[in-house]
Amino acid sequence: MWFLGSKEKAGKKPENVSLEVIDPREADGHCLITGNLQIRGDVYFSGQLRVDGRIDGKVSVYEGGRGQLILSKTAVINGPVNVTSALIDGTVNGPMDVMEKMECRTNAIIRGRVLYGSMHITDGAKIEAQCKQRDGQAGKQDAGSSTPGPLLATRSLASKSGS
């Protein structure tokens, strides 16, 4: 039997296959939305997504997957963003949820709520957003303990008063 230009031998898979069907949530490739492309609708990806164009809709990593968003200085996203990590040098108009590291470069403009693991902001970036850092310890305490997480102000006052 012939399969995509290679002959399959009895009981063996072809060695050179030019087309393979895989689950997109398991793909770890690179995707590009060029500067002359505008998408209206939701975009789901895994691996790395570089956006030079415009997306009017949600940008999200496949459920259970990992993905890095790279936004060039000409890029615009109008909608929510939910990714593992992000390098932003363009414009995001909408809420962002970045599980790990977020880097905002000189041309970055972010408008909306931002939830992040860690953030680096370069001079010139404009963050017009409510920003909140993820607190991994608080989530663990809430799940397994009835005592509230530590508050920095409370600890500071308690140590000064001697209690």
C-alpha positions in Angstrom: 0.0 0.0 0.0 1.3 3.5 -0.9 1.2 6.1 1.9 2.2 9.7 1.2 5.0 8.7 -1.2 6.5 5.9 0.9 5.7 2.2 0.5 4.4 0.6 3.7 5.9 -2.9 4.2 3.8 -5.6 5.8 3.3 -4.8 9.4 5.7 -1.9 9.6 5.0 1.8 9.7 6.5 4.0 7.0 9.8 5.6 8.0 9.3 8.9 6.1 5.8 10.4 6.7 5.3 14.0 5.6 1.9 14.4 7.2 1.0 13.3 10.7 -2.2 13.9 12.6 -1.7 14.9 16.2 -3.7 16.3 19.1 -3.1 20.1 18.9 -3.0 20.3 22.7 0.2 18.2 22.6 1.9 20.1 19.8 4.9 22.2 20.8 5.3 24.2 17.6 5.6 27.8 16.6 2.6 29.8 15.2 2.8 33.1 13.5 0.0 35.7 12.8 1.7 38.1 10.4 1.3 41.8 10.2 -1.1 41.7 7.2 -3.5 39.3 9.0 -6.5 40.2 11.2 -8.4 37.5 13.0 -12.0 37.9 14.3 -12.6 35.1 16.7 -11.0 33.0 19.4 -7.4 31.7 19.0 -6.3 28.6 20.9 -2.7 27.4 20.7 0.1 25.5 22.4 3.9 26.0 22.1 4.7 29.5 21.0 2.4 32.1 19.3 3.9 35.2 17.8 1.5 37.9 16.8 2.5 40.7 14.4 -1.1 41.4 13.2 -4.4 41.9 15.0 -6.8 39.5 16.9 -10.3 40.6 17.9 -11.2 37.8 20.3 -9.9 35.5 23.0 -6.3 34.2 22.9 -5.7 31.2 25.0 -3.6 28.1 25.5 -5.4 24.8 25.0 -6.7 23.4 28.3 -4.0 21.4 30.0 -1.4 22.8 27.6 1.5 25.3 27.9 2.0 28.3 25.6 4.1 31.5 25.3 2.6 34.6 23.6 5.0 37.0 21.9 3.4 40.3 20.8 5.4 42.5 18.5 5.2 46.3 18.6 2.7 46.4 15.7 0.4 43.8 17.2 -3.0 44.4 18.8 -5.2 42.0 20.8 -8.7 43.1 21.6 -10.0 40.5 24.0 -9.0 38.3 27.0 -5.6 36.6 27.0 -4.9 33.4 29.0 -1.3 32.0 28.5 1.6 30.4 30.4 4.1 33.2 29.7 4.0 36.4 27.7 6.5 38.9 26.1 4.5 42.0 25.2 5.7 44.8 22.9 2.4 45.6 21.4 -1.2 46.4 22.6 -3.6 44.3 24.6 -7.1 45.7 25.3 -8.6 43.2 27.7 -7.9 41.1 30.8 -4.7 39.1 30.9 -4.1 35.9 32.9 -0.4 34.9 32.7 0.5 31.8 34.8 4.2 32.4 35.0 6.5 35.2 33.7 5.2 38.3 31.9 7.6 40.8 30.3 6.4 44.2 29.1 8.8 45.8 26.6 9.1 49.5 25.6 6.1 49.7 23.2 3.8 47.6 25.4 0.3 49.1 26.1 -1.9 47.0 28.4 -5.5 48.0 29.3 -7.4 45.8 31.6 -7.0 43.5 34.6 -3.7 41.6 34.8 -3.0 38.5 36.8 0.6 37.3 36.6 3.2 35.1 38.2 6.1 37.5 37.9 6.5 40.6 35.8 9.3 42.7 34.3 8.4 46.1 33.0 10.8 48.0 30.7 10.9 51.9 30.7 8.3 53.2 28.3 5.7 50.4 28.7 2.2 51.7 29.6 0.2 49.5 32.0 -3.3 51.0 32.4 -4.5 48.0 34.3 -5.3 46.6 37.7 -2.3 44.2 38.3 -2.3 41.4 40.8 0.5 38.9 41.3 -0.4 35.2 41.8 0.3 33.9 45.3 1.0 30.2 45.1 1.3 29.8 48.8 -2.1 31.4 49.6 -3.8 28.9 47.2 -2.1 26.0 49.0 -3.1 27.3 52.4 -6.7 27.9 51.4 -7.0 24.4 50.2 -5.6 22.5 53.1 -5.7 24.8 56.1 -8.3 26.9 58.0 -5.7 29.5 59.1 -5.4 32.6 56.9 -2.3 33.4 54.9 0.3 35.8 56.4 -0.2 39.5 55.9 2.9 41.6 55.7 1.5 44.6 57.6 0.3 42.3 60.4 3.7 40.6 60.7 5.5 44.0 60.7 3.2 45.4 63.4 3.4 42.3 65.6 7.2 42.2 65.5 7.5 45.9 66.5 5.1 45.5 69.4 6.9 42.5 70.8 4.1 40.0 70.4 
